[in-house]
Amino acid sequence: MKKLGVVCKIVLILVFLTSLTPTFGQHVDAWSGMPMGKLHVRGNQLVNSSGKPIVLSGWHQPSGAYWTYQNSNYYLNLNGNNRHAAILAYLKDITNTFTDTRPKYGSNHGWYMNQVRLFIDRQDMGDVAAGSYNFSGLQAATQNVIIPYINYAKTKGIYVTLGLDFTLANDQATTQSNLDKFNQIWGYLASQPAIKSADNVMFELINEPIKSYANGHWGGYAGENDFVDHWNDLRRFQNSIISTIRSKGADNVIWAAGLGYDQFYSPAAKHPLIDPLNNYGYAVHWYPGYGAHDDKDKLQSQWNSNIKAAAQAYPINITEFTWFKTQPGDSEYWNLFNGSNDGFGKNTKSIFTAAGNVSMTAHMNGFLLEAGARSSFADPTAGLKWDGDTRRQAMARFLFDWYYERARTYPRVLLQNSESAEENGPATAPTDVLTDTYTTVPTDAQSE
């Protein structure tokens, strides 16, 4: 009887462990339908409602037709030629793909994503730089696409980092006119019951502000003598937006911008933002074409000089990154992405893993999946982009495996979207002890 009791205990333990471990060859839909724990910032970590640090892995997804079904009529035909309905159907479809953990692409596992960076597209809200800003278009897209998608994403275990896809005239971000638009938009979004304080929604304030105004000129690149002054002008700008969001009662996690093309963050710890909830981190962009390409030492130096100080005080969300080797005939713009798996990919993996608090969204669906009948940009049913093309050394297969590794390394991320906290706990973010004195807010007429 004693031996039988031991055997029974072993069997029960194995059954319990099996229930927690993905079984290859079986459908392990780790995230679909699971309760979405509310996230918040504690020190330099993004944590769940139990205070356990987590990292998120996902993709960047603009909401326009070009970035979804593009030239295919598949979703339009299914939805009575209604553009918003077709886009929503596409978003659901690709989300199904990126949260399906069943083995695919000849591997023994599937996709393990739990974040999407969802941008309201210029097709609906117009563009500031082009003078076509359209607030009513943004409202329509929010009601017809964004809110229904947020509700669907929650059933799939997807956290939505909501952002805005427009450019700023002459790369000049911090004008009063721009601030008025951002406050109008974020005031509206933060007031929507389906978005305000939603468990699975976070806000990315600005995409690539590039330049701010200080000391009579526009600037904002690391190495400038008055770089900190430019940082403080962007800080003033973002503080206003944060105040607008919090005034609506929204407690969503906020991802703030850096200067340049979301590249430069060295003053972040000494010159923090003002958030009454201290519930923010920084959104960072990370590309080979920022100068390092496949050079490990240069890439590490960029992290150390531009981002490390922020990462030691706040969680980081890399909301854009792409790499593949460019080939003759490629667009010159693609030099921004020119890096290999063996170089940029492995070096990036090493840096992010060592930091321990880096979430990420790959830019974008069209560099992860091939085109097909459902989409001429990225078909949810198609294979991995440039898979097996040794000339390209493209990121899709690399990320497919890396995201799986991240899920297995942090098993509670896989099952509960959380990971064990470090023994000593995360660092404490600084409080704002600086005097809020800034230069006069520039008008759109001011220039370099």
C-alpha positions, 0 to 999 in steps of 0.5 A, spaced: 500 500 500 505 504 501 508 503 494 502 504 491 501 510 495 507 513 492 506 511 485 499 515 486 502 521 488 507 521 482 502 520 477 498 526 480 504 530 480 505 528 473 498 530 471 499 537 474 505 538 471 502 536 464 497 541 465 502 547 466 507 544 460 505 545 453 504 538 449 507 538 442 503 536 437 497 538 441 493 545 441 495 549 447 491 555 446 495 558 452 492 565 451 485 565 448 479 566 453 484 567 459 482 573 464 487 579 462 490 581 468 491 589 469 498 591 468 502 597 472 509 600 473 513 598 479 520 601 479 523 599 472 518 593 471 511 592 468 508 588 473 501 584 473 496 585 478 500 580 483 506 585 482 510 580 478 514 582 473 512 581 466 515 582 459 510 582 452 512 580 445 508 582 439 507 586 433 506 593 430 499 593 426 497 600 423 489 599 422 489 602 415 487 598 409 494 598 406 497 595 412 492 590 413 488 587 406 491 592 402 490 590 394 486 583 396 478 583 396 477 577 401 475 581 407 471 586 403 467 581 399 466 578 406 463 584 409 459 587 404 465 592 401 465 595 408 472 598 409 472 598 417 468 591 417 473 588 413 479 591 417 476 589 423 476 582 420 483 582 418 485 584 425 481 578 428 484 573 423 491 575 424 490 575 431 488 568 431 494 567 427 499 570 432 496 567 438 495 560 436 500 556 439 499 549 435 506 547 431 506 551 424 511 552 419 515 546 420 516 547 427 514 544 434 511 550 436 506 556 434 506 563 435 506 566 442 504 573 442 501 577 447 502 584 445 500 588 439 502 596 438 495 598 434 496 604 431 490 609 428 491 610 421 492 616 417 487 613 412 482 615 418 485 621 422 489 624 416 496 627 417 498 633 421 504 634 416 500 634 410 495 638 413 489 633 413 488 632 420 481 629 421 478 628 428 471 625 426 475 620 422 479 618 428 472 618 432 469 613 427 475 608 426 475 608 434 468 606 434 468 601 428 475 598 429 479 600 435 474 598 440 471 592 437 478 590 436 480 591 443 474 587 446 476 581 441 484 582 443 482 581 450 479 574 449 485 572 446 490 574 451 493 580 447 495 587 450 493 593 446 498 598 446 494 604 442 498 609 438 497 614 433 500 614 426 501 621 423 507 625 422 509 632 424 510 638 419 518 639 419 519 634 424 517 639 429 513 636 434 512 640 440 508 646 437 502 648 441 498 646 435 500 639 435 499 639 443 492 641 442 491 635 437 494 630 441 490 633 447 484 633 443 485 625 441 488 623 448 482 626 451 477 623 447 480 616 447 481 616 455 474 618 456 471 612 452 469 607 457 471 601 453 478 604 453 479 608 459 482 604 465 481 597 460 485 591 463 488 590 456 489 597 453 496 601 454 497 608 451 503 610 447 503 618 447 507 620 440 510 616 435 517 619 433 517 626 435 524 627 432 525 635 434 523 639 440 524 647 441 529 650 446 534 656 446 531 659 440 532 653 435 529 646 434 533 640 436 533 634 440 539 629 437 544 626 443 551 630 442 547 637 442 550 642 447 543 643 449 540 636 448 537 636 456 533 643 454 530 639 448 528 633 452 525 638 457 521 641 452 518 634 450 517 633 457 513 639 458 509 637 452 508 630 454 506 632 461 500 636 458 498 630 455 499 625 461 495 630 465 489 630 460 489 623 460 489 622 468 484 628 468 479 623 465 480 618 470 484 613 466 489 609 469 492 606 463 500 604 463 503 610 458 509 609 454 512 616 453 517 618 447 524 620 446 527 625 442 530 623 435 526 617 432 524 615 439 532 614 439 534 618 445 533 617 452 539 619 457 536 624 461 530 620 463 532 618 470 534 625 472 529 629 468 522 624 469 515 626 467 510 628 471 505 622 472 500 622 478 500 615 478 507 614 476 504 609 471 509 610 465 515 607 461 518 609 455 517 606 448 523 606 444 525 604 436 531 600 435 533 599 428 540 597 424 540 603 420 541 607 426 548 606 425 550 599 428 547 594 423 551 588 425 556 591 429 555 588 436 560 593 440 556 599 436 549 596 438 551 595 445 554 602 445 548 605 443 544 602 448 549 604 454 549 611 451 542 612 449 537 607 453 540 604 459 539 610 464 532 610 462 531 602 462 534 602 469 529 606 472 523 605 467 520 599 463 522 599 456 517 597 450 521 597 444 515 598 439 519 598 433 524 594 430 526 590 424 531 587 420 533 583 414 539 583 409 538 588 404 539 586 396 540 589 390 534 593 387 531 594 394 528 601 396 533 605 399 529 606 405 530 599 407 537 600 409 534 602 415 533 595 416 539 592 414 542 587 419 542 580 419 540 574 424 547 572 426 549 580 427 543 585 429 538 579 431 543 575 436 546 582 439 539 585 440 537 578 443 543 579 448 542 586 450 534 585 451 535 579 455 540 582 459 536 588 461 530 584 463 525 589 463 524 589 455 517 588 452 517 588 444 513 589 438 516 587 431 515 592 425 510 589 422 506 584 420 508 585 413 515 583 415 513 577 419 508 574 414 508 573 406 503 575 402 497 571 400 490 571 397 487 574 403 492 580 403 497 582 398 501 585 404 501 580 410 496 574 409 494 571 416 494 564 413 501 565 409 508 562 411 513 566 415 516 572 411 523 570 407 523 564 410 529 560 408 532 565 404 539 565 407 541 572 403 535 575 407 537 573 414 530 576 415 527 576 422 521 572 422 523 565 423 528 568 429 522 572 432 518 566 431 523 562 435 525 567 440 518 569 442 517 562 444 523 562 448 521 568 452 514 564 453 518 558 456 523 562 460 517 566 463 512 560 464 507 565 468 508 569 462 505 563 457 500 561 462 498 568 466 502 573 463 507 574 469 514 572 471 517 571 478 520 578 480 527 578 481 530 577 488 532 584 490 526 587 486 526 592 481 529 599 482 525 605 484 523 610 479 525 617 481 520 622 483 520 629 480 524 633 484 526 638 478 523 645 477 518 645 472 521 651 468 521 651 460 522 655 454 515 658 451 511 653 447 513 654 440 508 656 435 507 653 428 511 659 425 517 658 429 523 654 425 530 653 425 
